[in-house]
Amino acid sequence: MSTRDNCWLTKKIKNPHYQTYFLAGDSPLEKTIETEFSALFAAARKVEKKSDAALIFNIVANETLGQEGFDISKTAEIVTVSATTPQGLLYGFYHTTCSLR
């Protein structure tokens, strides 16, 4: 019997540190990140400047990541998800939120 929660998006993450995020794009996949971020973090809000965000989603030029790859870096205050495409950002978002649970 599996203990995996297949409805993880219905569960709110109670981590007050990740209530602000920066996401510059507006592709359909980036809109999905916005929608799902709000579903997971009840008090989440998108900010206009990276310097105001606890979680940053960045499109970067990095051939080693490929089309769907992502890189996650952490400091004491900020988590940055970097990818070359919106698909990579979405996968990085899923990976990051799963690790915050």
NORVENPE-V32594 format. One record per backbone hydrogen bond with DSSP energy under -1.0 kcal/mol. CO is the residue of the C=O (numbers start at 1). NH is the residue of the N-H. Records with the same first field share a line. If there is no record, write none. Layout:
# NORVENPE-V32594
CO=NH + NH
This chain:
# NORVENPE-V32594
7=10
8=11
13=15
15=18
19=45
20=54 + 55
21=47
22=57
27=31
28=32
29=33
30=34
31=35
32=36
33=37
34=38
35=39
36=40
37=41
40=13
41=44
45=21
49=52
50=53
54=79
55=22
56=81
58=83
62=65
63=66
65=69
71=82
73=80
78=75
79=56
80=73
81=58
82=71
83=60
85=89
86=90
87=91
88=92
89=93
90=94
91=95
92=96
93=97
94=98
95=99
